[in-house]
């Protein structure tokens, strides 16, 4: 639970630790925001790396509209948003 100036946020994370489910990688995150808003983040993985994230909100004017962002990895294993 995190308290920010805009209110209290609660987050839940899914990190499966059992092979071959994900080797402990972050697969899902849910954040409960003030005013009954929920943000769902689904992390996309390939070959042991996070390559993208699909985000949807509930409780907002654009509920259910998803946004997918892809990450570009370089040879130093750092990444940037595409």
KAPE-V563544 format. One record per helix or strand of 2 or more residues. SS is the DSSP state (alpha for helix, beta for strand). FROM is the first residue (numbers start at 1). TO is the last residue. If there is no record, write none. Layout:
BEGIN
ss:SS from:FROM to:TO
ss:SS from:FROM to:TO
END
This chain:
BEGIN
ss:beta from:2 to:4
ss:beta from:7 to:15
ss:beta from:26 to:33
ss:alpha from:34 to:36
ss:beta from:37 to:46
ss:beta from:49 to:58
ss:beta from:66 to:73
ss:beta from:79 to:81
END
